[in-house]
């Protein structure tokens, strides 16, 4: 499954991009899909196998995604952030 993280501003999306690049985590910076209501034209796309790494990197660096969606075919389903293990 592919995941899409949306952001409240371009600044937040670019901060997320920087964090993921610094950590060497695979992702794509993409235009936010039109089907998703968003305040920003940029989103981060990542694969299921990288989900824990991406969302942990966001948490550790205080990157705030507006929402996380799972892409199922042509549809997007809002999902919860993974809970951090204690």
N, C-alpha and C positions, 0 to 999 in steps of 0.2 A: 504494500500500500504506500502511496505517496502522501506526505503531509504538507500542509501549507500553513505557515505562520504569517498572520497579518499584523500590522502595526498602526498606531495612532498618528504617526507622522513619518515623513521621509527620514528625518534625523534618527529616529528610533530604528528604522529598517537598516540604515547605513551603520549604526552602532552594532546591530546584530551581525551584519556582514563582517565587520571588522573583528568581532569576537570569534566568530567561527573560523575565519581565515587564520587568525593567530593560533588557534588550537588545532588547525589542520583537519577540521571536520568537514566531510563532503556536504555540499549544499549547492543550490542554484538561487541566484537573485533573479526574480522574475517579475513581470508586470502582474499586479493583483488581478486575478480572474474577475471578469465583469459580474459573474454570478454572486460574488461575495460583496456584501456591503462593507465598504472600507473608507477610512479617512486618508489613506495613503495609496499611492499608485504602485508601490513596491512591496513584494512579499518574499519570503524565504521558503523554498521548496526543499524537502529532504525525504529520504527513503526510510522505511520501517526499521531497517538494520541500524540506522544512525539516530533514531529517535531519542534514545536515552542520552546519548552524547550531546545532541543539539539542545535538548531541553535542560539538561544539567548545566551546560555552558551558559545558557540564558539565565538560569537561576543564580549561578555563581558570580555572574557579572552584573546582576540586577537589570538585565534586558527584560523589558515588559512587552510581551506580545499581546495585542488586543484580543486575538482569538487564534486557536489552532483548529484546522479542519483536516479531516481525512478525505482523500479523493477516492470515490467509489464509482468507476466508470466515468460518466459525465457529471456526476453529482458530488456535492461537497457536504460532509456531515461534520458538525461542530463536535470536537472531542475535548476531553479534559487534559490539562497538563499532567504528565506522569508525576506521581508522588515520589518524593525523594526518600530513599531508604535511610533508616536511622540505625 
